[in-house]
Amino acid sequence: MPSPVFNTIAAILQRDFKLSPEQVQPETTLVDLGLDSLALMEFVFAVEDAFRLRIPEDRLDPREAGITLEQLCSVVEEMMGQHATALAPLAAHA
């Protein structure tokens, strides 16, 4: 069963990049999406905006072959966890 993160990423690809649900599977690589380099960068920016985070390039270089949507989801989930952990001490002092 796809995660909420995957569902959000799939919705971005289907809505903004006009990909069909069949093209958007967890095992699909970023290269297999058929997006040119500019569209691929726009996609990564859209994902970052959707989750309100910035993915360091050393964690995800969209030009690198073989990165799957599932791996992208893992990076986003990890970054979200780090963001929540970083905010926890601030919430404790509020």
C-alpha positions as CSV (number, residue, x, y, z in Angstrom):
1,M,0.0,0.0,0.0
2,P,1.5,3.4,-1.0
3,S,2.4,5.8,1.7
4,P,0.9,9.3,2.1
5,V,4.3,10.7,0.9
6,F,4.1,8.5,-2.3
7,N,0.5,9.5,-2.9
8,T,1.4,13.2,-2.7
9,I,4.4,12.7,-5.0
10,A,2.2,10.7,-7.5
11,A,-0.4,13.5,-7.4
12,I,2.3,16.1,-8.3
13,L,3.5,14.0,-11.2
14,Q,0.0,13.3,-12.5
15,R,-1.3,16.9,-12.0
16,D,1.7,19.0,-12.9
17,F,3.6,16.8,-15.3
18,K,0.6,15.0,-16.9
19,L,1.9,11.5,-16.2
20,S,-0.6,8.6,-16.1
21,P,-1.0,6.5,-12.9
22,E,0.6,3.6,-14.7
23,Q,3.8,5.6,-15.2
24,V,4.0,6.5,-11.5
25,Q,4.9,3.4,-9.6
26,P,7.3,3.1,-6.5
27,E,9.8,1.2,-8.6
28,T,9.8,3.8,-11.4
29,T,13.2,5.6,-11.7
30,L,13.3,9.4,-12.1
31,V,14.9,8.9,-15.5
32,D,12.0,6.6,-16.5
33,L,9.5,9.4,-15.9
34,G,10.6,10.8,-19.2
35,L,11.1,14.3,-17.9
36,D,13.8,16.5,-19.4
37,S,16.4,17.9,-17.0
38,L,14.5,21.2,-16.4
39,A,11.2,19.4,-15.7
40,L,13.0,17.0,-13.4
41,M,14.4,19.9,-11.4
42,E,10.9,21.5,-11.3
43,F,9.5,18.2,-10.1
44,V,12.0,18.1,-7.2
45,F,11.2,21.8,-6.3
46,A,7.5,20.9,-6.3
47,V,8.1,18.0,-4.0
48,E,10.2,20.2,-1.7
49,D,7.4,22.8,-1.7
50,A,4.7,20.3,-1.0
51,F,6.5,19.0,2.1
52,R,8.0,22.4,3.1
53,L,11.6,21.1,3.1
54,R,14.8,21.4,1.2
55,I,16.5,18.2,0.1
56,P,20.3,18.6,0.0
57,E,21.7,17.7,-3.4
58,D,24.0,15.1,-1.7
59,R,20.9,13.3,-0.6
60,L,19.1,13.4,-3.9
61,D,20.7,14.4,-7.2
62,P,17.8,14.0,-9.8
63,R,20.3,13.7,-12.6
64,E,21.7,10.5,-11.0
65,A,20.3,7.5,-12.8
66,G,18.5,4.8,-10.9
67,I,16.9,6.8,-8.1
68,T,13.3,5.4,-7.8
69,L,10.2,7.2,-6.6
70,E,10.3,4.8,-3.6
71,Q,13.8,6.1,-2.7
72,L,12.6,9.7,-3.1
73,C,9.8,8.9,-0.7
74,S,12.4,7.5,1.8
75,V,14.5,10.7,1.6
76,V,11.4,12.9,2.1
77,E,10.2,10.8,5.0
78,E,13.7,11.0,6.6
79,M,13.9,14.7,6.1
80,M,10.5,15.2,7.6
81,G,11.5,13.2,10.6
82,Q,14.7,15.3,11.0
83,H,12.6,18.5,10.7
84,A,10.2,17.3,13.3
85,T,13.1,16.4,15.7
86,A,14.7,19.8,15.2
87,L,11.4,21.6,16.0
88,A,10.7,19.5,19.1
89,P,13.0,21.5,21.5
90,L,11.5,24.7,20.2
91,A,8.0,23.5,21.0
92,A,9.1,22.4,24.5
93,H,10.1,26.0,25.3
94,A,6.9,27.6,23.9
